[in-house]
Amino acid sequence: MLAYLVIREGSKWTDVFRLIPGQSVTIGRAPTNQIVLKDERCSRCHAEVFLIDGRWTIRDLDSRNGTLVGDQQVRGDYLLSPGDLVRIGRSQLEFVTELSKAFSEGAGGSSRSAPSEPGVSTSADDSSVLAPQEPTTITHRRGQTKFLAPRPAEEESLDASVSRMGRASAKLCRLAFELAKSPDTESMAHLALEGLFEGTQADTAAVLLLPRDFTGEANDTSLEIVASRSDSEQPYYRVSQFLASSVLREGEAMLARNVMGDSTLSRRDSQGEIHATSVICAPLRQGKQVVGLLHLYSTDAARVLDPDDLEFTLAVAETMAVAMANLSRRQELAENLHLVRSENQQLLQQLGVQSEIIGKSQSVQRINEQIARAAPSKATVLIRGESGVGKELVARAVHYSSPRSKKVFVCLNCAALTESLLESELFGHEKGAFTGATERKIGKFEAAHLGTLMLDEIGEMSPTIQAKFLRVLEGHPFERVGGSQPVKVDVRVIAATNRDLEKDVTEGRFRRDLYFRLNVLEIIVPALRKRPADIPEIAKYFLQRYTAETGRKIRGFTPRAMEQMLKYRWPGNVRELKNVVERAILLAQGDLIDQEDLMLSKLATAGDTVDVPIFQPQEFSPVSLAEMEQKHILATLKATGWNKSQTATILGIERSTLDRKIRRYELSETVSRRGSS
């Protein structure tokens, strides 16, 4: 199906663009479009033409001034018909299926004329602009140009209208085209020899190159024969020492005739006979450096090399040198691209590890579900859990699953800095704001603009910083330390803590309003001892990671070692497990990590968060399971300060289940206080 867009700019037709099924055509002012309109009223990407259901369709790409077909503005997709006149700014494009109708009288001007616009003449003879201004014959050429097609020698010799210089130029054009496509230096050398035999009177030739990493002073012994050819009865004889050294040293080509008997210009065979009558030696130059030679000679007294042969050889040498440089550059780029792809793959793998939570337990599945629900929103997320459970991994997972995944992720530990330094890290400072502030510094909030900022150990933030931090969370601009210019950012905040913030709020160490502003979405990461099913998988992951880094051939864990890890309480959580596995890999004597290789601490499991002990009476007395459950739930509620969410997590039940049991057993804070008093 043939279709064309005939383009008119100003007062004349300027071009014809053929529409090809399966290819979308964009129209606009930017040079990246297939049809470029140099019109200030045309947007950079103005419209698009494509084939759908057998009909050519035009779509406006939200342009500034719109697209018209005839006198109708395009809204959505518009099906084009032959003869439709598309108006974009001051330019017109006629859609036709037959070129013979494209320049007909009144085409696109009488029956489908565009409405007038200020500054454009619409007089009665305006349609004459559409009259043919040039021949309408268009030739489509799909094959290779005839100048690159090889011609038989007999045909060239019979073409008396073409000079020798013209034939040589055509040969060089074809040779340059073939050299540019050569995949390696050897095939390039054979092509160069073929071109030399066609364009000169030589019957023997060779391409000699210096090694790629050659350093030092080059001579004839440094050259390696890459390719040689002889059409005479004698084989190729290597270039003489004098000739090679002279050309390598001077970087200039040499033509020598009547060299029979001159041993400095040609080599002798075993019988001592000189075979060359004339010889050419041309350098392959890349800049000021000579990287090789073209050596050719004639053994026939009737075919003596002349200055025209020298000029052709020089042209071949220059063309081949450029092709070699381009080939070397392509190979270097390919190697660098392969290296970059490998590095990118490694970085992506590392990034995937950082944003992936290992484990298949119900706790991990619940965390992944919470991450999936929290990621699409802009709400602040509060991640809670003991030190070392992987709160930063959860924060990264939220970020890389969110619409901000392509933006920056910034992490800051609030416990690692003093109050003044934390304020500077968060909000930045101006030059001279304090001693040591020698230049302006951008804070973490500005650095994380349009991305995500994770604040670890949020409970360690001082009350002064809490007030300023809360204002930024509310969407207000802030000022850098020592500055007066307001700065406004768009940042999603993820906070993490291992402290009991409710207790800190009660005791006045943490602002109540900031607590409620942070605790919009809460994700609680359980301790490793509360999800023992994940221990083997996490240990296996760290085993593979550190064996790859250290090169140790450790196949896995013995049953005793795995049993010991499953029984251990892991007060340091995943961080401790990682260190234990890394140390065991370094200390293991065999190819399996045994129980003796595990160096486990004797620290108690009372971490930074409250770890409620199981209720155990001082003396045993037979009670029902319901009474035991009632006492255990009440003890856990008291230990958490009646934080029902935290209590439900510790007990391993849903919040709604906990509420039902509280109502069933008639538990309340007042009863609890009364019982304790």
QUIHU-V151670 format. One line per field, one symbol per residue. ss: DSSP state (2 for helix, 1 for strand, 0 for the rest). Layout:
BEGIN
ss=???
END
This chain:
BEGIN
ss=00111111100111111110000011110000001100000000001111110011111100000001100110001110000011110011111100222000000000000000000000022222220000000000000002220000222222000002222222222222222200002222222222222220000111111100000000022211111111000000000022222222220001111000000000010000010001111111110011111111110000000022222222222222222222222222222222222222222222222200000002222222222222200000111100000022222222220000000011111222002222222220100000000000100222200001111102220022222222222000011010000110000111111000222222000002222222001111000222022222222222222222220000011022222222200000222222222222222000011022200000000000000000000000000022222222222222200002222222200022222222222000222222220
END
